[in-house]
Amino acid sequence: MSKSIFYHAGCPVCVSAEEEIINLIGADQVEVVNIGEDRSRIGEAETAGIKSVPALVTPNGNVLHINFGASLADVKG
């Protein structure tokens, strides 16, 4: 993986964190995935080790959970 992947669910906490991440590392260095809109990627997020969103998966595969917007179980419904 050459870019970080930022997963979120579209809540205000997530959107604020998305803006900060893009400002910090640059839009060209991060793929943003709104799993509230693209539910097909929830399994991918789980496989990466994400327990709550917003979360950032680094190019090395490390998961950084940022604040607490929603648990992945809540997003799955």
PDB file with one MODEL, atoms N, CA, C and O in Angstrom:
MODEL        1
ATOM      1  N   MET A   1       0.860  -1.164   0.000  1.00  0.00           N
ATOM      2  CA  MET A   1       0.000   0.000   0.000  1.00  0.00           C
ATOM      3  C   MET A   1       0.908   1.229   0.000  1.00  0.00           C
ATOM      4  O   MET A   1       1.805   1.338   0.836  1.00  0.00           O
ATOM      5  N   SER A   2       0.682   2.135  -0.916  1.00  0.00           N
ATOM      6  CA  SER A   2       1.530   3.322  -0.989  1.00  0.00           C
ATOM      7  C   SER A   2       0.892   4.539  -0.345  1.00  0.00           C
ATOM      8  O   SER A   2       1.598   5.481   0.018  1.00  0.00           O
ATOM      9  N   LYS A   3      -0.415   4.542  -0.195  1.00  0.00           N
ATOM     10  CA  LYS A   3      -1.132   5.643   0.446  1.00  0.00           C
ATOM     11  C   LYS A   3      -1.730   5.172   1.754  1.00  0.00           C
ATOM     12  O   LYS A   3      -1.934   3.978   1.976  1.00  0.00           O
ATOM     13  N   SER A   4      -2.006   6.135   2.612  1.00  0.00           N
ATOM     14  CA  SER A   4      -2.819   5.840   3.787  1.00  0.00           C
ATOM     15  C   SER A   4      -4.267   5.782   3.342  1.00  0.00           C
ATOM     16  O   SER A   4      -4.634   6.364   2.321  1.00  0.00           O
ATOM     17  N   ILE A   5      -5.097   5.072   4.113  1.00  0.00           N
ATOM     18  CA  ILE A   5      -6.529   5.031   3.835  1.00  0.00           C
ATOM     19  C   ILE A   5      -7.248   5.531   5.074  1.00  0.00           C
ATOM     20  O   ILE A   5      -7.056   5.016   6.175  1.00  0.00           O
ATOM     21  N   PHE A   6      -8.077   6.541   4.875  1.00  0.00           N
ATOM     22  CA  PHE A   6      -8.841   7.127   5.966  1.00  0.00           C
ATOM     23  C   PHE A   6     -10.285   6.671   5.831  1.00  0.00           C
ATOM     24  O   PHE A   6     -10.965   7.003   4.860  1.00  0.00           O
ATOM     25  N   TYR A   7     -10.747   5.905   6.816  1.00  0.00           N
ATOM     26  CA  TYR A   7     -12.129   5.408   6.828  1.00  0.00           C
ATOM     27  C   TYR A   7     -12.963   6.257   7.774  1.00  0.00           C
ATOM     28  O   TYR A   7     -12.531   6.587   8.879  1.00  0.00           O
ATOM     29  N   HIS A   8     -14.164   6.606   7.324  1.00  0.00           N
ATOM     30  CA  HIS A   8     -15.079   7.320   8.206  1.00  0.00           C
ATOM     31  C   HIS A   8     -16.512   7.013   7.798  1.00  0.00           C
ATOM     32  O   HIS A   8     -16.757   6.326   6.806  1.00  0.00           O
ATOM     33  N   ALA A   9     -17.454   7.534   8.581  1.00  0.00           N
ATOM     34  CA  ALA A   9     -18.864   7.228   8.339  1.00  0.00           C
ATOM     35  C   ALA A   9     -19.695   8.467   8.028  1.00  0.00           C
ATOM     36  O   ALA A   9     -20.920   8.381   7.938  1.00  0.00           O
ATOM     37  N   GLY A  10     -19.050   9.609   7.865  1.00  0.00           N
ATOM     38  CA  GLY A  10     -19.764  10.808   7.470  1.00  0.00           C
ATOM     39  C   GLY A  10     -20.308  11.664   8.603  1.00  0.00           C
ATOM     40  O   GLY A  10     -20.928  12.697   8.350  1.00  0.00           O
ATOM     41  N   CYS A  11     -20.087  11.252   9.846  1.00  0.00           N
ATOM     42  CA  CYS A  11     -20.575  12.041  10.987  1.00  0.00           C
ATOM     43  C   CYS A  11     -19.716  13.298  11.139  1.00  0.00           C
ATOM     44  O   CYS A  11     -18.635  13.370  10.553  1.00  0.00           O
ATOM     45  N   PRO A  12     -20.172  14.291  11.913  1.00  0.00           N
ATOM     46  CA  PRO A  12     -19.387  15.514  12.078  1.00  0.00           C
ATOM     47  C   PRO A  12     -17.969  15.278  12.620  1.00  0.00           C
ATOM     48  O   PRO A  12     -17.025  15.934  12.179  1.00  0.00           O
ATOM     49  N   VAL A  13     -17.815  14.357  13.564  1.00  0.00           N
ATOM     50  CA  VAL A  13     -16.483  14.041  14.088  1.00  0.00           C
ATOM     51  C   VAL A  13     -15.603  13.506  12.965  1.00  0.00           C
ATOM     52  O   VAL A  13     -14.437  13.884  12.851  1.00  0.00           O
ATOM     53  N   CYS A  14     -16.159  12.632  12.140  1.00  0.00           N
ATOM     54  CA  CYS A  14     -15.408  12.022  11.039  1.00  0.00           C
ATOM     55  C   CYS A  14     -15.018  13.047   9.985  1.00  0.00           C
ATOM     56  O   CYS A  14     -13.881  13.042   9.512  1.00  0.00           O
ATOM     57  N   VAL A  15     -15.935  13.919   9.612  1.00  0.00           N
ATOM     58  CA  VAL A  15     -15.665  14.923   8.594  1.00  0.00           C
ATOM     59  C   VAL A  15     -14.590  15.895   9.077  1.00  0.00           C
ATOM     60  O   VAL A  15     -13.708  16.279   8.309  1.00  0.00           O
ATOM     61  N   SER A  16     -14.661  16.286  10.330  1.00  0.00           N
ATOM     62  CA  SER A  16     -13.633  17.157  10.894  1.00  0.00           C
ATOM     63  C   SER A  16     -12.267  16.473  10.872  1.00  0.00           C
ATOM     64  O   SER A  16     -11.266  17.093  10.515  1.00  0.00           O
ATOM     65  N   ALA A  17     -12.226  15.207  11.251  1.00  0.00           N
ATOM     66  CA  ALA A  17     -10.967  14.457  11.238  1.00  0.00           C
ATOM     67  C   ALA A  17     -10.442  14.301   9.811  1.00  0.00           C
ATOM     68  O   ALA A  17      -9.234  14.377   9.587  1.00  0.00           O
ATOM     69  N   GLU A  18     -11.341  14.083   8.843  1.00  0.00           N
ATOM     70  CA  GLU A  18     -10.934  13.981   7.440  1.00  0.00           C
ATOM     71  C   GLU A  18     -10.234  15.268   7.001  1.00  0.00           C
ATOM     72  O   GLU A  18      -9.168  15.213   6.388  1.00  0.00           O
ATOM     73  N   GLU A  19     -10.817  16.407   7.307  1.00  0.00           N
ATOM     74  CA  GLU A  19     -10.216  17.684   6.933  1.00  0.00           C
ATOM     75  C   GLU A  19      -8.828  17.842   7.545  1.00  0.00           C
ATOM     76  O   GLU A  19      -7.900  18.301   6.878  1.00  0.00           O
ATOM     77  N   GLU A  20      -8.687  17.462   8.809  1.00  0.00           N
ATOM     78  CA  GLU A  20      -7.387  17.581   9.484  1.00  0.00           C
ATOM     79  C   GLU A  20      -6.348  16.641   8.875  1.00  0.00           C
ATOM     80  O   GLU A  20      -5.199  17.030   8.667  1.00  0.00           O
ATOM     81  N   ILE A  21      -6.751  15.414   8.593  1.00  0.00           N
ATOM     82  CA  ILE A  21      -5.822  14.441   7.995  1.00  0.00           C
ATOM     83  C   ILE A  21      -5.342  14.937   6.639  1.00  0.00           C
ATOM     84  O   ILE A  21      -4.149  14.886   6.341  1.00  0.00           O
ATOM     85  N   ILE A  22      -6.266  15.413   5.823  1.00  0.00           N
ATOM     86  CA  ILE A  22      -5.879  15.929   4.502  1.00  0.00           C
ATOM     87  C   ILE A  22      -4.940  17.114   4.644  1.00  0.00           C
ATOM     88  O   ILE A  22      -3.970  17.225   3.895  1.00  0.00           O
ATOM     89  N   ASN A  23      -5.213  18.003   5.597  1.00  0.00           N
ATOM     90  CA  ASN A  23      -4.322  19.144   5.827  1.00  0.00           C
ATOM     91  C   ASN A  23      -2.941  18.700   6.296  1.00  0.00           C
ATOM     92  O   ASN A  23      -1.936  19.310   5.931  1.00  0.00           O
ATOM     93  N   LEU A  24      -2.885  17.645   7.101  1.00  0.00           N
ATOM     94  CA  LEU A  24      -1.616  17.183   7.649  1.00  0.00           C
ATOM     95  C   LEU A  24      -0.759  16.424   6.643  1.00  0.00           C
ATOM     96  O   LEU A  24       0.440  16.679   6.526  1.00  0.00           O
ATOM     97  N   ILE A  25      -1.375  15.489   5.916  1.00  0.00           N
ATOM     98  CA  ILE A  25      -0.557  14.625   5.055  1.00  0.00           C
ATOM     99  C   ILE A  25      -0.771  14.845   3.566  1.00  0.00           C
ATOM    100  O   ILE A  25      -0.016  14.315   2.751  1.00  0.00           O
ATOM    101  N   GLY A  26      -1.782  15.614   3.196  1.00  0.00           N
ATOM    102  CA  GLY A  26      -2.011  15.935   1.789  1.00  0.00           C
ATOM    103  C   GLY A  26      -2.996  14.995   1.122  1.00  0.00           C
ATOM    104  O   GLY A  26      -2.977  13.784   1.344  1.00  0.00           O
ATOM    105  N   ALA A  27      -3.848  15.573   0.307  1.00  0.00           N
ATOM    106  CA  ALA A  27      -4.892  14.802  -0.372  1.00  0.00           C
ATOM    107  C   ALA A  27      -4.318  13.723  -1.291  1.00  0.00           C
ATOM    108  O   ALA A  27      -4.951  12.690  -1.508  1.00  0.00           O
ATOM    109  N   ASP A  28      -3.133  13.959  -1.824  1.00  0.00           N
ATOM    110  CA  ASP A  28      -2.521  12.981  -2.722  1.00  0.00           C
ATOM    111  C   ASP A  28      -1.893  11.801  -1.987  1.00  0.00           C
ATOM    112  O   ASP A  28      -1.470  10.831  -2.618  1.00  0.00           O
ATOM    113  N   GLN A  29      -1.830  11.878  -0.653  1.00  0.00           N
ATOM    114  CA  GLN A  29      -1.218  10.813   0.147  1.00  0.00           C
ATOM    115  C   GLN A  29      -2.231   9.973   0.920  1.00  0.00           C
ATOM    116  O   GLN A  29      -1.853   9.072   1.668  1.00  0.00           O
ATOM    117  N   VAL A  30      -3.527  10.273   0.737  1.00  0.00           N
ATOM    118  CA  VAL A  30      -4.548   9.546   1.490  1.00  0.00           C
ATOM    119  C   VAL A  30      -5.765   9.282   0.615  1.00  0.00           C
ATOM    120  O   VAL A  30      -6.227  10.153  -0.122  1.00  0.00           O
ATOM    121  N   GLU A  31      -6.266   8.064   0.715  1.00  0.00           N
ATOM    122  CA  GLU A  31      -7.529   7.701   0.078  1.00  0.00           C
ATOM    123  C   GLU A  31      -8.602   7.813   1.156  1.00  0.00           C
ATOM    124  O   GLU A  31      -8.463   7.238   2.235  1.00  0.00           O
ATOM    125  N   VAL A  32      -9.657   8.542   0.870  1.00  0.00           N
ATOM    126  CA  VAL A  32     -10.740   8.721   1.825  1.00  0.00           C
ATOM    127  C   VAL A  32     -11.879   7.780   1.454  1.00  0.00           C
ATOM    128  O   VAL A  32     -12.348   7.768   0.316  1.00  0.00           O
ATOM    129  N   VAL A  33     -12.317   6.989   2.439  1.00  0.00           N
ATOM    130  CA  VAL A  33     -13.398   6.037   2.230  1.00  0.00           C
ATOM    131  C   VAL A  33     -14.500   6.324   3.243  1.00  0.00           C
ATOM    132  O   VAL A  33     -14.304   6.162   4.447  1.00  0.00           O
ATOM    133  N   ASN A  34     -15.653   6.747   2.751  1.00  0.00           N
ATOM    134  CA  ASN A  34     -16.822   6.970   3.599  1.00  0.00           C
ATOM    135  C   ASN A  34     -17.640   5.680   3.581  1.00  0.00           C
ATOM    136  O   ASN A  34     -18.391   5.428   2.639  1.00  0.00           O
ATOM    137  N   ILE A  35     -17.493   4.867   4.625  1.00  0.00           N
ATOM    138  CA  ILE A  35     -18.198   3.587   4.655  1.00  0.00           C
ATOM    139  C   ILE A  35     -19.679   3.755   4.976  1.00  0.00           C
ATOM    140  O   ILE A  35     -20.453   2.802   4.880  1.00  0.00           O
ATOM    141  N   GLY A  36     -20.068   4.963   5.356  1.00  0.00           N
ATOM    142  CA  GLY A  36     -21.493   5.249   5.487  1.00  0.00           C
ATOM    143  C   GLY A  36     -22.160   5.291   4.123  1.00  0.00           C
ATOM    144  O   GLY A  36     -23.335   4.949   3.987  1.00  0.00           O
ATOM    145  N   GLU A  37     -21.406   5.712   3.111  1.00  0.00           N
ATOM    146  CA  GLU A  37     -21.901   5.765   1.738  1.00  0.00           C
ATOM    147  C   GLU A  37     -21.506   4.535   0.933  1.00  0.00           C
ATOM    148  O   GLU A  37     -22.301   4.044   0.132  1.00  0.00           O
ATOM    149  N   ASP A  38     -20.303   4.034   1.130  1.00  0.00           N
ATOM    150  CA  ASP A  38     -19.808   2.870   0.383  1.00  0.00           C
ATOM    151  C   ASP A  38     -19.694   1.681   1.329  1.00  0.00           C
ATOM    152  O   ASP A  38     -18.602   1.309   1.759  1.00  0.00           O
ATOM    153  N   ARG A  39     -20.833   1.101   1.640  1.00  0.00           N
ATOM    154  CA  ARG A  39     -20.904   0.020   2.622  1.00  0.00           C
ATOM    155  C   ARG A  39     -20.180  -1.246   2.154  1.00  0.00           C
ATOM    156  O   ARG A  39     -19.885  -2.122   2.967  1.00  0.00           O
ATOM    157  N   SER A  40     -19.899  -1.348   0.880  1.00  0.00           N
ATOM    158  CA  SER A  40     -19.186  -2.523   0.362  1.00  0.00           C
ATOM    159  C   SER A  40     -17.760  -2.600   0.891  1.00  0.00           C
ATOM    160  O   SER A  40     -17.114  -3.641   0.767  1.00  0.00           O
ATOM    161  N   ARG A  41     -17.262  -1.528   1.472  1.00  0.00           N
ATOM    162  CA  ARG A  41     -15.877  -1.514   1.966  1.00  0.00           C
ATOM    163  C   ARG A  41     -15.776  -1.728   3.473  1.00  0.00           C
ATOM    164  O   ARG A  41     -14.689  -1.630   4.041  1.00  0.00           O
ATOM    165  N   ILE A  42     -16.901  -2.020   4.124  1.00  0.00           N
ATOM    166  CA  ILE A  42     -16.875  -2.286   5.570  1.00  0.00           C
ATOM    167  C   ILE A  42     -16.030  -3.517   5.877  1.00  0.00           C
ATOM    168  O   ILE A  42     -15.245  -3.498   6.825  1.00  0.00           O
ATOM    169  N   GLY A  43     -16.173  -4.577   5.104  1.00  0.00           N
ATOM    170  CA  GLY A  43     -15.377  -5.792   5.308  1.00  0.00           C
ATOM    171  C   GLY A  43     -13.888  -5.522   5.184  1.00  0.00           C
ATOM    172  O   GLY A  43     -13.088  -6.062   5.947  1.00  0.00           O
ATOM    173  N   GLU A  44     -13.522  -4.700   4.239  1.00  0.00           N
ATOM    174  CA  GLU A  44     -12.119  -4.298   4.054  1.00  0.00           C
ATOM    175  C   GLU A  44     -11.602  -3.572   5.298  1.00  0.00           C
ATOM    176  O   GLU A  44     -10.481  -3.809   5.748  1.00  0.00           O
ATOM    177  N   ALA A  45     -12.434  -2.686   5.844  1.00  0.00           N
ATOM    178  CA  ALA A  45     -12.053  -1.950   7.058  1.00  0.00           C
ATOM    179  C   ALA A  45     -11.870  -2.914   8.232  1.00  0.00           C
ATOM    180  O   ALA A  45     -10.917  -2.791   9.001  1.00  0.00           O
ATOM    181  N   GLU A  46     -12.784  -3.866   8.361  1.00  0.00           N
ATOM    182  CA  GLU A  46     -12.680  -4.863   9.440  1.00  0.00           C
ATOM    183  C   GLU A  46     -11.402  -5.679   9.295  1.00  0.00           C
ATOM    184  O   GLU A  46     -10.698  -5.917  10.276  1.00  0.00           O
ATOM    185  N   THR A  47     -11.105  -6.103   8.079  1.00  0.00           N
ATOM    186  CA  THR A  47      -9.907  -6.899   7.825  1.00  0.00           C
ATOM    187  C   THR A  47      -8.638  -6.116   8.176  1.00  0.00           C
ATOM    188  O   THR A  47      -7.650  -6.688   8.636  1.00  0.00           O
ATOM    189  N   ALA A  48      -8.681  -4.811   7.952  1.00  0.00           N
ATOM    190  CA  ALA A  48      -7.531  -3.960   8.284  1.00  0.00           C
ATOM    191  C   ALA A  48      -7.355  -3.793   9.785  1.00  0.00           C
ATOM    192  O   ALA A  48      -6.292  -3.367  10.236  1.00  0.00           O
ATOM    193  N   GLY A  49      -8.385  -4.124  10.570  1.00  0.00           N
ATOM    194  CA  GLY A  49      -8.291  -4.021  12.024  1.00  0.00           C
ATOM    195  C   GLY A  49      -9.037  -2.839  12.617  1.00  0.00           C
ATOM    196  O   GLY A  49      -8.865  -2.522  13.794  1.00  0.00           O
ATOM    197  N   ILE A  50      -9.857  -2.193  11.821  1.00  0.00           N
ATOM    198  CA  ILE A  50     -10.593  -1.032  12.314  1.00  0.00           C
ATOM    199  C   ILE A  50     -11.734  -1.473  13.218  1.00  0.00           C
ATOM    200  O   ILE A  50     -12.519  -2.357  12.875  1.00  0.00           O
ATOM    201  N   LYS A  51     -11.803  -0.831  14.386  1.00  0.00           N
ATOM    202  CA  LYS A  51     -12.851  -1.113  15.372  1.00  0.00           C
ATOM    203  C   LYS A  51     -13.853   0.028  15.468  1.00  0.00           C
ATOM    204  O   LYS A  51     -15.008  -0.177  15.842  1.00  0.00           O
ATOM    205  N   SER A  52     -13.400   1.238  15.127  1.00  0.00           N
ATOM    206  CA  SER A  52     -14.274   2.413  15.165  1.00  0.00           C
ATOM    207  C   SER A  52     -13.780   3.406  14.119  1.00  0.00           C
ATOM    208  O   SER A  52     -12.633   3.352  13.676  1.00  0.00           O
ATOM    209  N   VAL A  53     -14.657   4.295  13.744  1.00  0.00           N
ATOM    210  CA  VAL A  53     -14.292   5.345  12.800  1.00  0.00           C
ATOM    211  C   VAL A  53     -14.476   6.694  13.474  1.00  0.00           C
ATOM    212  O   VAL A  53     -15.350   6.838  14.329  1.00  0.00           O
ATOM    213  N   PRO A  54     -13.692   7.662  13.116  1.00  0.00           N
ATOM    214  CA  PRO A  54     -12.705   7.683  12.042  1.00  0.00           C
ATOM    215  C   PRO A  54     -11.422   6.939  12.409  1.00  0.00           C
ATOM    216  O   PRO A  54     -11.026   6.870  13.573  1.00  0.00           O
ATOM    217  N   ALA A  55     -10.792   6.387  11.378  1.00  0.00           N
ATOM    218  CA  ALA A  55      -9.537   5.662  11.571  1.00  0.00           C
ATOM    219  C   ALA A  55      -8.689   5.779  10.317  1.00  0.00           C
ATOM    220  O   ALA A  55      -9.205   5.871   9.203  1.00  0.00           O
ATOM    221  N   LEU A  56      -7.400   5.773  10.515  1.00  0.00           N
ATOM    222  CA  LEU A  56      -6.444   5.877   9.424  1.00  0.00           C
ATOM    223  C   LEU A  56      -5.598   4.610   9.397  1.00  0.00           C
ATOM    224  O   LEU A  56      -5.057   4.193  10.420  1.00  0.00           O
ATOM    225  N   VAL A  57      -5.490   4.002   8.221  1.00  0.00           N
ATOM    226  CA  VAL A  57      -4.605   2.859   8.032  1.00  0.00           C
ATOM    227  C   VAL A  57      -3.381   3.385   7.287  1.00  0.00           C
ATOM    228  O   VAL A  57      -3.490   3.912   6.180  1.00  0.00           O
ATOM    229  N   THR A  58      -2.221   3.234   7.909  1.00  0.00           N
ATOM    230  CA  THR A  58      -0.988   3.756   7.327  1.00  0.00           C
ATOM    231  C   THR A  58      -0.496   2.834   6.211  1.00  0.00           C
ATOM    232  O   THR A  58      -0.956   1.696   6.105  1.00  0.00           O
ATOM    233  N   PRO A  59       0.432   3.311   5.381  1.00  0.00           N
ATOM    234  CA  PRO A  59       0.984   2.458   4.322  1.00  0.00           C
ATOM    235  C   PRO A  59       1.614   1.173   4.855  1.00  0.00           C
ATOM    236  O   PRO A  59       1.710   0.188   4.123  1.00  0.00           O
ATOM    237  N   ASN A  60       2.043   1.166   6.113  1.00  0.00           N
ATOM    238  CA  ASN A  60       2.622  -0.039   6.721  1.00  0.00           C
ATOM    239  C   ASN A  60       1.560  -0.975   7.287  1.00  0.00           C
ATOM    240  O   ASN A  60       1.883  -2.059   7.771  1.00  0.00           O
ATOM    241  N   GLY A  61       0.290  -0.560   7.229  1.00  0.00           N
ATOM    242  CA  GLY A  61      -0.793  -1.399   7.738  1.00  0.00           C
ATOM    243  C   GLY A  61      -1.181  -1.140   9.175  1.00  0.00           C
ATOM    244  O   GLY A  61      -2.030  -1.846   9.721  1.00  0.00           O
ATOM    245  N   ASN A  62      -0.577  -0.140   9.805  1.00  0.00           N
ATOM    246  CA  ASN A  62      -0.951   0.205  11.174  1.00  0.00           C
ATOM    247  C   ASN A  62      -2.276   0.957  11.177  1.00  0.00           C
ATOM    248  O   ASN A  62      -2.536   1.770  10.291  1.00  0.00           O
ATOM    249  N   VAL A  63      -3.107   0.686  12.168  1.00  0.00           N
ATOM    250  CA  VAL A  63      -4.403   1.354  12.289  1.00  0.00           C
ATOM    251  C   VAL A  63      -4.317   2.395  13.394  1.00  0.00           C
ATOM    252  O   VAL A  63      -3.946   2.088  14.527  1.00  0.00           O
ATOM    253  N   LEU A  64      -4.664   3.628  13.049  1.00  0.00           N
ATOM    254  CA  LEU A  64      -4.691   4.721  14.009  1.00  0.00           C
ATOM    255  C   LEU A  64      -6.147   5.138  14.183  1.00  0.00           C
ATOM    256  O   LEU A  64      -6.734   5.752  13.292  1.00  0.00           O
ATOM    257  N   HIS A  65      -6.727   4.802  15.331  1.00  0.00           N
ATOM    258  CA  HIS A  65      -8.097   5.212  15.626  1.00  0.00           C
ATOM    259  C   HIS A  65      -8.060   6.655  16.113  1.00  0.00           C
ATOM    260  O   HIS A  65      -7.289   6.994  17.012  1.00  0.00           O
ATOM    261  N   ILE A  66      -8.887   7.495  15.524  1.00  0.00           N
ATOM    262  CA  ILE A  66      -8.863   8.925  15.786  1.00  0.00           C
ATOM    263  C   ILE A  66     -10.187   9.333  16.418  1.00  0.00           C
ATOM    264  O   ILE A  66     -11.253   9.082  15.857  1.00  0.00           O
ATOM    265  N   ASN A  67     -10.115   9.968  17.601  1.00  0.00           N
ATOM    266  CA  ASN A  67     -11.350  10.344  18.303  1.00  0.00           C
ATOM    267  C   ASN A  67     -12.277   9.145  18.390  1.00  0.00           C
ATOM    268  O   ASN A  67     -11.814   8.005  18.348  1.00  0.00           O
ATOM    269  N   PHE A  68     -13.543   9.374  18.508  1.00  0.00           N
ATOM    270  CA  PHE A  68     -14.511   8.286  18.453  1.00  0.00           C
ATOM    271  C   PHE A  68     -15.788   8.836  17.860  1.00  0.00           C
ATOM    272  O   PHE A  68     -16.492   9.620  18.496  1.00  0.00           O
ATOM    273  N   GLY A  69     -16.086   8.426  16.649  1.00  0.00           N
ATOM    274  CA  GLY A  69     -17.317   8.829  15.987  1.00  0.00           C
ATOM    275  C   GLY A  69     -18.374   7.762  16.127  1.00  0.00           C
ATOM    276  O   GLY A  69     -19.494   8.035  16.559  1.00  0.00           O
ATOM    277  N   ALA A  70     -18.013   6.527  15.756  1.00  0.00           N
ATOM    278  CA  ALA A  70     -18.944   5.403  15.833  1.00  0.00           C
ATOM    279  C   ALA A  70     -18.163   4.103  15.778  1.00  0.00           C
ATOM    280  O   ALA A  70     -17.120   4.017  15.129  1.00  0.00           O
ATOM    281  N   SER A  71     -18.678   3.091  16.467  1.00  0.00           N
ATOM    282  CA  SER A  71     -18.068   1.771  16.364  1.00  0.00           C
ATOM    283  C   SER A  71     -18.418   1.195  15.001  1.00  0.00           C
ATOM    284  O   SER A  71     -19.431   1.566  14.407  1.00  0.00           O
ATOM    285  N   LEU A  72     -17.591   0.300  14.510  1.00  0.00           N
ATOM    286  CA  LEU A  72     -17.861  -0.323  13.216  1.00  0.00           C
ATOM    287  C   LEU A  72     -19.154  -1.137  13.299  1.00  0.00           C
ATOM    288  O   LEU A  72     -19.884  -1.236  12.313  1.00  0.00           O
ATOM    289  N   ALA A  73     -19.438  -1.713  14.451  1.00  0.00           N
ATOM    290  CA  ALA A  73     -20.690  -2.465  14.635  1.00  0.00           C
ATOM    291  C   ALA A  73     -21.890  -1.551  14.441  1.00  0.00           C
ATOM    292  O   ALA A  73     -22.880  -1.956  13.832  1.00  0.00           O
ATOM    293  N   ASP A  74     -21.819  -0.322  14.947  1.00  0.00           N
ATOM    294  CA  ASP A  74     -22.912   0.632  14.763  1.00  0.00           C
ATOM    295  C   ASP A  74     -23.090   1.010  13.296  1.00  0.00           C
ATOM    296  O   ASP A  74     -24.213   1.150  12.813  1.00  0.00           O
ATOM    297  N   VAL A  75     -21.978   1.173  12.598  1.00  0.00           N
ATOM    298  CA  VAL A  75     -22.039   1.539  11.180  1.00  0.00           C
ATOM    299  C   VAL A  75     -22.665   0.398  10.366  1.00  0.00           C
ATOM    300  O   VAL A  75     -23.448   0.632   9.445  1.00  0.00           O
ATOM    301  N   LYS A  76     -22.305  -0.835  10.725  1.00  0.00           N
ATOM    302  CA  LYS A  76     -22.861  -1.989  10.012  1.00  0.00           C
ATOM    303  C   LYS A  76     -24.361  -2.103  10.208  1.00  0.00           C
ATOM    304  O   LYS A  76     -25.080  -2.608   9.346  1.00  0.00           O
ATOM    305  N   GLY A  77     -24.825  -1.621  11.368  1.00  0.00           N
ATOM    306  CA  GLY A  77     -26.264  -1.648  11.639  1.00  0.00           C
ATOM    307  C   GLY A  77     -26.715  -2.928  12.126  1.00  0.00           C
ATOM    308  O   GLY A  77     -27.902  -3.103  12.398  1.00  0.00           O
TER     309      GLY A  77
ENDMDL
END
